Amino acid sequence: MSKNEKKTEKKSDSGWSPKVDYDDGVRRYRPEDEEHFRGIILQKVEAVKKELGYLEESSLKPLDEYSGDSSTYSLHMADQGTDAQEREKALLFAQREHKFLRSLLAALDRMKAGTYGYCMDTGLPIEFARLEAVPHATLSIAAKKAREEEGR
């Protein structure tokens, strides 16, 4: 072990524990940071749920709302195509938001398991700044770059 490494004592209920923590001057996740990140994640969960509500409301309107005597929309084929395209775009955004929500909820699950904030590839604590930017991150910056270089 080099002089920049030190053993970490963190161990989860599942028996998983990180390998080592580097003392390289970079602020990394510590178990006492968990509440800070739980707050960030819960705020993002609420924002995503609000956005999903809007997207689902706008994309799930019955098609007959866009046509008929009371509609301000034309029955012209181009207008119908635009309406269909907008609905499809809203559904794609909703899919993206659902995926993001699942990632956030998985981060909360990792908190319960005691594995949140640690790189899945190396077992090292993830950089604090990375977790603030991407609180559902599962890889450190170095591990993410390594995967990108490998093409995974």
Summary of the structure (lengths in Angstrom):
residues: 152
radius of gyration: 22.3
end to end distance: 29.1
largest distance: 78.0
contacts: 373
relative contact order: 0.18
helix: 57%
strand: 7%
